[in-house]
Amino acid sequence: MRGLRESLSGLPLILRCAVVGSVCAGTIASILVVVGAVRNYSRGDVAQAALFGVVEAFVLAGSAGALLGLVVGLFAYLVRAAKRHL
């Protein structure tokens, strides 16, 4: 965990927010897809449906999370800059 924190601390604030938003949104969506696949598909089809769904969910939700992270990071950057000038 310490290594992850150190590697993220080297990134600019906006990029850090985008990475964290992407990973969080992708992980949450992937978990929801696996739960949905277990509920909706038969035993034989669960593995294939879950694998495809996890990849698709991680890419799509990760992209949306990255965009949201960019907006949050930009806002945080502007707030930080405003505080420095006050």
C-alpha positions as CSV (number, residue, x, y, z in Angstrom):
1,M,0.0,0.0,0.0
2,R,2.9,2.3,0.8
3,G,4.4,1.8,-2.6
4,L,1.1,2.6,-4.3
5,R,0.8,5.8,-2.3
6,E,4.3,6.8,-3.2
7,S,3.9,6.2,-6.9
8,L,0.6,8.2,-6.9
9,S,2.2,11.1,-5.0
10,G,4.6,11.6,-7.9
11,L,1.8,12.3,-10.3
12,P,0.2,15.8,-10.7
13,L,-3.0,16.4,-8.7
14,I,-5.3,16.2,-11.8
15,L,-3.9,13.0,-13.1
16,R,-3.9,11.5,-9.6
17,C,-7.7,12.2,-9.3
18,A,-8.3,10.7,-12.8
19,V,-6.4,7.5,-11.9
20,V,-8.1,7.0,-8.6
21,G,-11.6,7.7,-10.1
22,S,-11.0,5.3,-13.0
23,V,-9.8,2.5,-10.8
24,C,-12.6,3.0,-8.2
25,A,-15.4,3.2,-10.8
26,G,-14.1,0.3,-12.8
27,T,-13.8,-2.0,-9.7
28,I,-17.3,-1.2,-8.5
29,A,-18.8,-1.8,-11.9
30,S,-16.9,-5.0,-12.3
31,I,-18.2,-6.3,-9.0
32,L,-21.7,-5.4,-9.9
33,V,-21.4,-7.2,-13.2
34,V,-20.1,-10.4,-11.6
35,V,-23.0,-10.4,-9.1
36,G,-25.5,-9.8,-12.0
37,A,-23.9,-12.6,-14.0
38,V,-24.2,-15.1,-11.2
39,R,-27.9,-14.2,-10.8
40,N,-28.9,-14.1,-14.4
41,Y,-26.9,-16.9,-16.2
42,S,-26.8,-20.6,-15.8
43,R,-23.8,-22.3,-14.2
44,G,-22.2,-23.2,-17.6
45,D,-22.4,-19.6,-18.9
46,V,-21.4,-17.7,-15.8
47,A,-17.7,-17.8,-16.4
48,Q,-17.9,-16.5,-20.0
49,A,-20.5,-13.9,-19.2
50,A,-18.7,-12.7,-16.1
51,L,-15.3,-12.5,-17.8
52,F,-16.7,-10.5,-20.8
53,G,-18.8,-8.3,-18.5
54,V,-15.9,-7.5,-16.1
55,V,-13.7,-6.4,-19.0
56,E,-16.4,-4.3,-20.6
57,A,-17.5,-2.8,-17.3
58,F,-14.0,-1.9,-16.2
59,V,-13.3,-0.2,-19.5
60,L,-16.6,1.7,-19.7
61,A,-17.0,2.6,-16.1
62,G,-13.2,3.3,-15.8
63,S,-13.5,5.8,-18.6
64,A,-16.4,7.5,-17.0
65,G,-14.6,7.5,-13.6
66,A,-11.5,9.0,-15.3
67,L,-13.6,11.9,-16.7
68,L,-15.2,12.5,-13.3
69,G,-11.8,12.4,-11.7
70,L,-10.5,14.9,-14.2
71,V,-13.3,17.3,-13.3
72,V,-12.7,16.8,-9.6
73,G,-8.9,17.2,-10.1
74,L,-9.3,20.3,-12.0
75,F,-11.6,21.8,-9.4
76,A,-9.1,20.8,-6.6
77,Y,-6.2,22.3,-8.6
78,L,-8.1,25.6,-9.0
79,V,-9.0,25.6,-5.3
80,R,-5.4,25.0,-4.3
81,A,-4.2,27.8,-6.6
82,A,-6.8,30.2,-5.2
83,K,-5.7,29.4,-1.7
84,R,-2.1,30.1,-2.5
85,H,-2.9,33.6,-3.9
86,L,-5.0,34.6,-0.9
